[in-house]
Amino acid sequence: MKLSELLQGIDNRFTDIEITAVTCDSRQVIKGCAFVCIDGVVMDGHKFANDALDKGAAVIIVQKDLGLDNQIIVKDTRIAFAEMSANWFNNPAKKLKVIGVTGTNGKTSVSYMIKQILEECGKKVGLIGTIQNVIADEVLPSKNTTPSSYELNSMFSLMLKAGCEYCVMEVSSHALDQNRVYGIDFEVAIFTNLTQDHLDYHITMENYMNAKKKLFFNAKTAILNMDDNYYSALKDGLTCKSVTYSAISDEADYTAKDIRLRPDGTEYLLSGIGKLQRIKTMIGGKFTPYNTMAAAATALELGIDLETVALAISKMTGVKGRAEVVPTNRDFTVIIDYAHTPDGLENILKSFSEYEKNRLICVFGCGGDRDKTKRPKMGAVAAEYADYVIVTSDNPRTEEPMSIIEDILVGLKETKTPFLVIENRIEAINRAIQMADKDDIIVLAGKGHETYQILKTGTIHLDEREIVAEALKNL
């Protein structure tokens, strides 16, 4: 690609040369490429500019004057990288209807639900998210909730080649703050909720909210959860069309009435657009009305009829690691859920605490190298809603597991809820299975779809489904 084409809309002052590749990773530099220096959270790419030149980079994109002959100075290299990535793949997002889902909890579930509704209508749909990326029928591994600008545009391009009309993607606050989705026009953008998470990065909830809000300035239509505490602040100043959903207020455009919750499903009456429709799904949990309403409202705004939406939702069985019921063939129930925030843990535990049961047993930990302030809060939440708590490790990363556990116990020690500390997660799950009685519900929170555990010594295989199956054999 010619340099002038690559820099279309960015800078056209320079002599035209042929560019062989675009990267912001100095390890991927090849002869004739454009290397973009990004000042990242951990490392500043400007430090590798000379290394890139030594490897044969044809041009260096910088936001700091390095005094190089072939440097191009831009105001923001993250934005430049996003624009260059789009240009490199011939702006594929402009040929797709892109739907973005943001929020602390529910992004994955809502994304999958929208995808299934669209597919019910015969549409070809791509998916980008936490669990996996999907291009038509091809499944690709996912490293981040929202990939880099280059990876995004690469996937958009592949989706077009596969005949996709839509792309449904989870959009993280990190991606928004770092301009990874800069320049993408969203047909619809959905806000699920906002609760404490990622404050190790954003520092304050206001910063966190403002990062999420950036999504809606590039959207034609916003689908907003009116019941969330941050709804008003997030809606303030938006110029796009806003559509609201609620399980409480009749002022919302879409409202859930007569909600009936069961461990194996959810049912309610959806009121909106002058119609009433009974919504039934095989997905349990108090959050399910919100997730299905967000998906339904999105589909309706895209022109899909309400009956088709209801039919698609009725066929849904849930997403791996989201209120996932593990087969046990026993008289107790095991649930795996990704809940890793105070609000997420409260949602899953509160949902199952309201079902007819014996005891609710919660096994959970907190991630290392992440927001420490949520740890005691999660301990307090577990104590409030569970009948018995086993505190264990999640992904401790570089931190000492027991140090994380001690932070959690601050929220548990002043409560009357019995608890046990078992640092090893496999042993903790085994203990929960061993102590289970008839009609108990065991919630394994935090890992969800993950099949690994990140330790100081490296990443190990850990699939909670396998651990439960092995524990059941040993009963």
Disulfide bonds with the S-S distance in Angstrom:
none
